[in-house]
Amino acid sequence: IDTTLETVFHNLLEGAILVTLVLWLFLGNFRSAGIVAVIIPLALMATFIGLRIRGIPANLLSLGAMDFGIIVDGAVIVMENIFRHLSEAQTHDKEHVRSTVLEATAEVGRPTIFSMVIIIMANIPIFTLQRHEGRIFAPMAYTIVSALIGSLVFSITLVPLLAFWMLRKGVPEKEIGRA
């Protein structure tokens, strides 16, 4: 059990570090990448809460379904739109930054929610499996659904708050990939 848990947590840590590096490369801003990376441990917390509520043990089968790319997807969408709006902003006073962050979040809020709900709904057939198949695959589905629900809640609430606090001094006005 100890070896399995060590393997799971080692792989989760490696995945989180790799996703953070990729986010930094693609977002081009360390603070933005950090804001999105905060979603990873919080989504893991939501996963453990969801598994605990269902009475499912956190093991290699249940946690093997963790996909950090899907988990941070909503946060990336929200953060990128906030970053773009802030880079286009003419002023950086506190009230203007707050309204810009709220406007940018509202602009992509519904599409973000719908994209996550679609992924969650794609897992519904797995919950109907019976016998051995149900015992093998249901914990993975609960893991994914718990992580996505947690990620969605934090993407719509925490990401804008952190963006307001960490990016209110302004962001670079250059576009990534532009010479």
Secondary structure, 3 states (H helix, E strand, C coil): CHHHHHHHHHHHHHHHHHHHHHHHHHHCCHHHHHHHHCHHHHHHHHHHHHHHHHCCCCCHHHHCCCCHHHHCHHHHHHHHHHHHHHHHCCCCCHHHHHHHHHHHHHHHHHHHHHHHHHHHHHCHHHHCCCHHHHHHHHHHHHHHHHHHHHHHHHHHHHHHHHHHHHHCCCCCCCCCCCC
